Amino acid sequence: MSSRSIKASKNLGYASERASNIQILQSSVKWHRVAQTANSLWDAYSGLLSGQAIILAMNSSFVDPLLQFESQLKIIESSFKMLFAIPNRDKVKEIGKNEDDQEDLDNLYQNIFNIFEDTLLILVSKDLYKLQILKEMAVWMNEDSLYMQDRVVTIISRVLSFASRKVKGYASVDAPCLGVLAAELSLLCSHTDPSITQQAFSGMSHLLCIAKCQNAPSSPHGQKPFSGPLQTRPLQLLEATHKPTLDLESQPQPPTARSHFLACCGPGVSSSRKPLASPLQAGPVDGRGKPWQLTLNPENDRPGSHCLLPAPSDIEFLPKILQRDKSKIAQIVGQTLLPPLLTDFVWSLLMRLSATDHKTASEAAIMLKLTLEYHAHKVTMVSKIVDAIYKKLYGNASQIMKQTMLRVITLLTRTSPKKVIFQLMDYPVPADNTLILMWHAAGSEASVAPHVLKTILLILKGKPGEMEERIMERRRFSLDATNMMPVAASQALCTLLPVGSYKKAVAQFFPQLLMALMLQLFYSSNLRLMTEDRPFYARDALRVLLNCSGLQQVDTALKRKNCWNQFSQVLFHHHGVYLIAKTLSEYNFPQFPETLHYLYKLSVEGPRRSEDSVITIIFLTELLNNFFKDPFPEEFLVLFRNWVNDSDPAVCKLSLQKIGSMAPVINEIENSCSLLISILDALLSKDETVVIRALMTLRRLLGKLDKVTYSSLCTRIALSYCPLMDHSNGGIRSMAIRHFGELLRDMSQYTWMLNDVVLGGLVPLILFLEDTEARVVKACKHTLEICASELKWSTSYLLKDEYYNFELVVLNICNNLLISHGNYITDLISDTLGFLGSSRPYLKRASVILIGYLAKLGGHLLLTDEIEVMIEAIDRVLRDEDPTIRELAGITQKLFKEIAHRLTSSNIKLSFRRLFNFIYIKKLKPLYNYNLPKDLTGSPMEIKETKNDKETFIEDNYEDELVKNEDISINNGRFFCLLEYPSEKE
C-alpha cells in the first residue's frame, strides 16, 4: 500500500512538473510571438531591465557617490529617451492581430513604464538626493515636444508621493533639487490638459511635504538628515539613530523571487497593478509579498494614458488653496522652501522667460513676479540674478521678458537694495541704455529711494581707478580690478535725482550727496577722467543736485563764474570748492543747518582719506566765515585745533591759516592756551611748509596776545624756537631766530624768566652769524642786538656791518659772559661741541673759534674728563679737508692741551688757581686773527680792561707770575685758611 502511495505521489509530481514545463513553454512561445510582433517594445523592455540591473549593482557597490550618481543619471537619460520614443498605446494595440495579442502588447506596454518607474523608486528609496533625476526629467521633457508630458508628470508625481511618505517623521532631508522641480511643476499647474494639471498639483503637494521636512528642527536624539551616499556620514552615526533608517536593505525580506526589488522600494509603496505573465516576473511586489496590481482608471483609459492618477485620497490631500490659484501657490512655495531652494525656484522661472513658447514664458513671468512680491527677502545670490537679467536684456529680449525682468529688479531692490545697486554700478562706464533702464527700474519706487541713495553714497566713498588690494578676497563680483564704480554711481545720480519719487530722499541726503560729489570732482580731476567722448559725471551730477534742490540760482551763478568749465583742471579744484561754498552762502541756501551738522559730524568722525579732509576744511571754513563772526564757536575751534597736527600737511596749513586770521580776537577765545600749544606742536612737523606756516601763525597770534597769557607760555615758546635755529631750511632758521628775538623784546619786563633760555640759545645765535644765507645772518644780528640790550652787554656796535667781524663778536660776547654769567660757560662749551661734527663748513669753523674762547675763559671750571672729551673732538676736526678749519683747530687744540696740562697740577694749585680766577677777571684778546682788519685804529679793539666790581689785573702773563709766587702764598696762613674755608669769607 505504501509503495502504491509512493508511486502515485511520483506520478502526481511528474504530472505537475510536466504541466509547469508546458506553461513555461507556452509563455515562451507567447512572448516570442509578442517580440516578433513589436520589436521596438521588446527592445525597450529589455533595455530598461538591463539598465535597472546595472543600477541595482551600483547601489550595492562601493563606488564613489558622485561617480555613481553621474553613471546612474546617464542610464536614466538613455532609458527616458528609449521609453518615450515608443509609439503611443493606441498604435501599440493596432499591432496585435487579435484580442489576445492586443492584451499581451498592452501588458508589455504598461510593464515597460512600470519598470522605469520602479527604477526611479529604487534610486529615491536609496538616496533622496537622487530626486535630482526628476528635475532632469523635466528638463528632458521640455527639450523635445514629442515626449508625452502627461506620462512624465505622472511618473514624477508618483515618485514624489513615494518620497513624501518616506520622509515623514524624519528630522530633515537633503534634496537640493526641490526648487528647480517646484518651478517646473508650478508651470505645469497652468497646463491646458486637465490631467497634467491635476498631476502637477499632486506632485507640488508632495514636493512641499518633502520641503517641510527640510525646514524641520533637528531631532533631540541627534537624528541625522536623510540624504544618502552623496552626503557621506559615519556608519556609527547611522547606527546610533533612534528612528528607523530609510536604507531598506536592512529590513526583513519577504519570501519572494523579487526580494531585491522590495528592498529598494519598501513596504510603503503599494498600488494595484495587473500582473504580467512573463518569465522575467517584471514588476515588484508589495510589503506583503504580493505582486503590485495595475488597474486602469476608466476615465483615463484613452490613448496616451497608461498610468493611474492619484487615488481619491491623494486628491483630497491637496490643499484647496493650490487649486488654480497662482498667488496662493507662490505664497506657499515661498513659505515652505528654504532660501537656497527658493533662489533655485526663482532662477528657474527667470530662465524660462526666454522660452520659445509664449504661454510658458507668460506663466513663468506671472509666477516669478508673484513669488518675489511675497518672498523677495528670502532670495539669495541677488547679484547673479541681476547680472543674468542684464545679459538677457542686452540681447533681443521680448516685451514680456523685458517688462518682467525690470519688475524683478524693482522687487529685488525692495528687499536687497545694496546688492542690486552694487551690481548695477559694477559695469563699464559710460552706462548703456540697458543699464539705464535697470537703474530706472531699481529707483522706480519712492519707498526704496532712501536705501538706493544710501548705497550710492557708500559707493561714492571709493576712489575711481583705485586698485583692489586683494583681488582674491573681494566679496563682490567685479568686472575689473580697478574700482570704477564711483564713476558709474555719479552717472546713475544724473539719472535718478530728477525722478519725482526721489524728491524727498534728495532733500534728506542733500549734505551727504553734496560733499560726496565734490570729493568725486577732485578724484576725477586728478585722474583726468573727462575726455572729449566721456562726460564729467561728477560735475553733471552736482549740477543736477543743485537744480533738484531748488538751487538753480546757485548753479547759474557758478556757471557765470566759469566754475564748472574749470573743474577739470586739478589746480582749480580747491578754489572751485571755495567758490561753491561761497556762492551757496551768498544765496543763503536753506540746507545750511543740515549741511553744517553733517560737516561737523564728518570732521569729528574723520574722513577716510587725507584729501577728503582738505575739501571738508575748505568748505566748512567758508561756510563758517559767511555765517559766523570770529572767533568760531568752541565746537568748531576744537576741530581746527586738532587739524593743526593732522598727518596731511595741506590740512595743517589750512587750519593754521584760519587760526592765524583769528589773531584780532585771540583774547576772546576761552581756551587760547591750548590753541597756542597745538601750534607749538606743529613746529615739530617734518614738513617744512607746515613749520613755516606755524611760525607765521604763532607770531601773528603773539602780537595780539595779552601779556598775562603770554608770560605763562613765553618760556615754552622760546624753547620751541631753539631747535629750529639749527633747521636745515634757511627760511625756517631765519624765522625761528628772528621770532626768538621778537619774543625777548615782547617779554622785556620778564627778562628774569627767560635768562636761562636766552643763554641756552646763545650758541646757535653766535654760530649762524657765519651762515651762507644773508637772511639768516641778518636775523642773528637782529636777535643778538636784542639779547645784548636785555643782558646789558656792549655788543651791538660790533654787529653793525661796518664794524662786523665774527671773531671780535665772539671775543666780546665771551668777555661779557665771563663778567656776568660765568657759571654758564661749561654749558655753552657742551652746546658748542655738538656743532663740531656738523657737515656744514661754516658751522665747523665758527664752533672751533667759539669753543676755543670759551675754554680759554672757563678752563678753570673744567674737569679732566671734560677736557679729554674736548681734545678728542678737536682731534677729529684736525682731519678735515678744509685747510682753514684745520689751522683753526690746531690753535684750539693747543689751548686745550695747555688747559689739560694745568689740570695735572696738585689739588692745592688747582684750588688756588680757581679762587684767583674767581676774584680776578682778565678780558681776552684775539687768539685766531680770523679775518681781522689790518688797521684796528678807531675800531672797537681799542677797549680797556675794566675792574669787575673789585679791581683790575692788567698783567698779560699773570698766570706765570701766579705760579712763581705760589709758595709764598701758601705760607701765608691767612690765605691758606681762606683756601681751606672759603665759606667763612663769604
C-alpha angles and dihedrals in degrees: 000000000000092000090054091051091050092048092048090049091052090049091051091048091049091049092049092049090047091051091049092050089050091052091050091048091049091048091049091050089047094051090043089056091047090049091051090049099048112022093169092056093048092048090051091047094050092042093053092048091049092050091047091053092052091049091051090050091051092050089056095047133081095241117149106275095233093047089045092053093048092050093047091048090055090051092049091048091051091047091047093054091044092048099049093042093069119098121268123267098265093053090049091054091050089062092066117091096206140011093274091054092048091050092049093047091047091052091048090048092052094045091053089061091041091056092051091048092046090052090055091048090052091054096044094046089054096045127004089203086076090072077095085085090066089057090052090049089056089051092049090047092055093047095064123035090200091074109095106243096200091061093048094045091048092053091046090050093049093049091049089049090054092047094048091055092047096053096051111118095018121122096231142335136215112230109139094174096068094096095056092041091050090054092054093047092047089058092047089053086073096048119134092231108083093208092055091046092051093048091047091052090049092049092047090053092052091044091054089051089056091046091054089060088057089056094047118111120252118276115260087229093060095260110182121225116264107248114125136221095330087069101053115215131176113262092231091060090055091049091050095058116112095213125071115267124237091232094107095187088088093055123098111277121228117236097260137118090242096055092129088059092052090049089061100037098037133200093288093074114073134147137146117271130167110245117244117223097230131138087227091061091224115201132050128261128239129246092279094054093255120129119253114258121219114208118177121230106241091218090053097041096112136108113301095022119102109147136063124265114231116290117263089258090057092052091050089050091064110098112250090230091066094061104110093317106126093182092057091046090054092048095049094044091050092048095047105041121078116241095262092049092045088051089054088049092053093043092052092050090048091054091049090060087081092055115133090227105088093206093051091050091049093050091047090051092051094047092044094053093045092050094050092045089064106025111022089123091068095054116106130192090047092160091057091050092049091049091050091050091051092052093048094046090048088061127057099299121180120241092253091050093047095049093044095047093048088050089051089055090052094049094046090049089058093064104020107030095152094054093046096046094044090053093046090053093051098077128096119281137270093049119235126228092267092057092046089054089053090049089055091048092050092050100039096105123069092213092065096041094095091050092048092051091047090054092047090050088052090053091047089062087073124089117239114244093016111145120235108252094216113017092185092058098051111132095205137057110261133183094209140021090236117080109240094151094104090060090051090047090054090052090047090055089055086059101039105038096068092052110113094227089060097057095097094043092049090054090049095052100033097119093047093047092046094053095039092053093047089054090049088051088057094047093046092049091053092051093043090228093160110091133159093271098036121069121225096251098182091054092045092048091051091053091048089051092053093048093046090050097055094260099119091133091058091052091049093049092050090049089052089052088052089239098138095052093051098050092091088068112089095213092053097054099087090047089047091056088050091051093050092050092045094048092048089051093048090057093043093234110214093227091068098109093050092043093050091048092051092047090052091049091047091050094049094047092045125235121262094242134035092236088058089060092053092055091044094051094047092049096042094046093052092048091050092047091055099042103032136045122228128303099049121224113283092251091064095039088060089057093052091046090054093046091057089078098037119141091240112078091209091058091049093051094047091051093046091049092054093045090051090054089059092062094111090060099035091117090056092060110101097216102031093147093064089048091054092046091054088054090051088054089053089060086073093060118127090222110089095207090056091051092050091049091047091051091050093046092047093050091049093052095044090055089063100032119114115250096241093059090037093055092050091057103030096098093049092046092050091050089051090056095053099072090048092058087075095043118140091233112081093209092055091046093052093045094047092048094047094045089049089059092046089053090053090051092048091049097044089129090055099046091131089064093054103041094101092047093047093051090044090057095042097094097060090042090057098040097048089058081086093052116136091227114082093212091059093048090049092050091050092052090047093051095041089054089055091046092049090049093050093044094044094241123154095227105108096090091055090059094060114106095241093055101028119132121154097220092048091051090050091047092050094047093047091050090051090047091052091053100043110018108019093147090067095060097092090051091051090049089054092050092048092052088064091062095051090082094050118132091220110091096211091056092049093051093046094047092050091055095043096049090049093057093043091051092047091054099038102033091114088060096054127096126222094254091050095052089048090056090049093050091050091051094049091047089063090052090054087069093057119127094232110088092206091056091047091051093050091045090054091057091047092048090053090053091050092051091051090052091047090050092053090049089062091066122106120285090250092055091047092050091048092049093050092049091048091052089049092056100036125045124196121195113223131234126217113298103181105033087215108179091332117168114254095228113051094178109128091007125120089260089086091085124136122220112247133205116261102228092299117041145318126250110200103177111117091203095044092133092059091050089048091057093048094054095039095105092051091051092050092053090056102097096201092054092046089055088050090055093046097044107027093157092066091059089054 
